[in-house]
Amino acid sequence: MQINLDVKRLLCPMPVIRLGEMIGKVDTGDTIEMLATDRGVLHDIPAWCKVHGHKVREIKEKTDEIIIIVEKIW
């Protein structure tokens, strides 16, 4: 299952906090598609996933938003 998480207009550390809250609500193997505008997520989300054992499946940069797909591994 894929869940959408809209964190547009939120600044660090809120996108990371919201991802942490959401990852606890989904099942192993599910993905979360995060929509963000803070460019800090390009570094923060992969670093958070590495520390917590989850996987960044894809990062897409558009003109006005960033889309990051994270898979819950455990």
C-alpha positions in Angstrom: 0.0 0.0 0.0 1.2 3.5 -0.7 0.3 6.4 1.7 0.6 10.1 0.8 2.2 12.5 3.3 1.9 16.1 2.4 4.6 18.2 4.3 4.6 21.1 1.8 5.5 24.4 3.4 6.8 22.7 6.6 10.4 23.4 7.5 13.0 21.2 9.1 12.6 19.3 11.4 8.8 18.9 10.8 9.0 16.7 7.6 11.2 14.2 9.4 9.0 14.3 12.5 5.9 13.7 10.3 7.6 10.8 8.5 8.5 9.2 11.8 4.9 9.5 13.0 3.5 8.0 9.8 6.0 5.1 9.5 4.7 3.9 12.8 1.2 3.6 11.4 1.9 1.6 8.2 2.8 -2.0 7.7 6.2 -3.4 6.7 6.6 -3.2 2.9 4.3 -0.2 2.6 5.5 2.9 1.0 5.0 6.6 1.9 5.1 9.2 -0.8 6.2 12.4 0.8 5.4 15.7 -0.9 7.7 18.5 0.4 8.9 22.0 -0.5 11.8 22.3 2.0 15.0 21.3 0.1 16.5 20.1 3.4 14.5 16.9 2.9 16.9 15.9 0.2 19.5 15.3 2.9 17.4 14.8 6.0 15.1 12.0 4.8 17.8 9.7 3.4 19.8 10.2 6.6 16.8 9.4 8.8 16.0 6.3 6.7 19.6 5.1 7.1 19.6 5.5 10.9 16.2 3.9 11.3 16.6 1.1 8.8 14.1 2.1 6.1 14.7 2.6 2.4 14.4 5.6 0.1 12.9 4.1 -3.1 12.9 7.3 -5.2 13.5 11.0 -5.1 12.0 13.3 -7.8 12.7 17.0 -7.9 10.2 19.3 -9.5 10.2 23.0 -9.9 8.1 23.7 -6.8 8.1 20.4 -4.9 10.1 17.3 -4.0 8.7 13.8 -4.0 10.4 11.2 -1.9 9.1 7.6 -1.7 10.1 5.7 1.5 9.6 2.0 2.1 9.1 0.7 5.6 11.5 -2.2 6.0 10.7 -3.5 9.5 
